[in-house]
Amino acid sequence: MNTLNIMANETLKQNIPLNLPDINSVLEGTVLEKKKKYLYVDLSPYGIGVIRGPNYLEAKDYIKQLNPNDKVLVRILEWNNEEGNIELALKDASQENTWKKIYELRDSKTTFPLLITDANVGGLIGKLYRVQGFIPVSQLSSEHYPKVEGGSKAKILEKLKEFVGKELMVQILDADQNTNKLIFSEKLVELDQIKEIAKKYKIGDIVKVKITKIVNFGAFVKVDDTPVDGLIHISEISSAPNVDIKKILQEGEVKEAKITNIDDGKISLSLKALESKKEESKKEESKSVE
């Protein structure tokens, strides 16, 4: 920093109250300038601070990523050093860098392996860059979701403990440094995989579907022995009036259906669309017999 900056610093100090924050207090500042082994920070109205020496070296990887006008959290070490600046250290610089990496993984929707270190009845626990995070049961893939009759908590925990020491492929669902919250999701990875598989299909394709669940508005299915879910709406089950789905379909049954729509990995299908084709087939067969 030049002489003018030092003078400006002294002027600022003269114009502020004497009750300065205590040494080791944490304040937010704005990056002014980076030099070799020096980082200058504007701590208005208190003055200009500097991070140097061992405090700079400790945080150099993080400092490399900083630019003028970036906001940083700093710890006050000395209010007036020999150069007339406020001596500073970055607050938990390594932790700041860690959370920056976590946010990057979250925003880029990156998939990565997570070692499971513990489990409780609510889900699984693992660490990323030494920050502990959690996979809620609701964010486990359909393959790993603990299917337990009666919802016994003891049995759910027993199932979840089987994953301790194993790696699961996850993405970051939510992250917040201020509350130290880090939530992982295996389901997001599964959804991405399903979307990729769904891309090989197109509207008009005829596929085999397995009926997995019948509801009052239609039937849920799995498409072609893949993890891709589909829905046959009640209006697409049959052209007959007053359709009683359970009289036409049974869970576990395999049928042929026509794809009518694909939206973000979700597939809509129709059985009704194949009825006319079957009727035409029957007519052709009867003609050939005649």
PyMOL commands that set and color helices and strands:
alter all, ss='L'
color gray80, all
select helices_A, chain A and resi 3-15+53-58+60-63+93-107+137-139+149-151+153-161+187-198+234-236+245-248+272-289
alter helices_A, ss='H'
color red, helices_A
select strands_A, chain A and resi 26-35+38-42+48-52+71-78+86-90+112-120+123-128+131-136+167-176+181-185+206-215+218-223+229-233+254-263+266-270
alter strands_A, ss='S'
color yellow, strands_A
deselect
rebuild
show_as cartoon
